[in-house]
Amino acid sequence: MAKRGKKYQDAVKQYDRAELYDAQPALELVCKLAHAKFDETVEAHFRLGVDGRHADQQVRGAIVLPNGTGKTVKVLVFAKGDKAHEAEAAGADYVGAEELANKIRT
């Protein structure tokens, strides 16, 4: 059996593995037991009692992260004339044609 650290052993003493916690007390317990120097993550599993083989029981969804993914998106458009003006009006970061392609190559 692997030897565990003091912080881990102290954390194990503070919860009961046999008990099923509701969401709010479980989250509070997780926050209380966190001891890493970085933001820790939590993985949750749910038994929904659905059969994914049936189309009317498919579970799908999407969430929006509160601070996004941290990545910024830049839009580059290859266009000439009126389409270039439309792209600029729509908010494209870079608009051009051959000169833009040459700039990318170098």
MOUR-V397377 format. One record per run of one state. SS is the DSSP state (2 for helix, 1 for strand, 0 for the rest). FROM is the first residue (numbers start at 1). TO is the last residue. If there is no record, write none. Layout:
ss->[SS:SS]
from->[FROM:FROM]
to->[TO:TO]
This chain:
ss->[0:2:0:2:0:2:0:1:0:2:0:1:0:2:0]
from->[1:6:14:23:34:55:58:76:79:81:91:94:97:98:106]
to->[5:13:22:33:54:57:75:78:80:90:93:96:97:105:106]
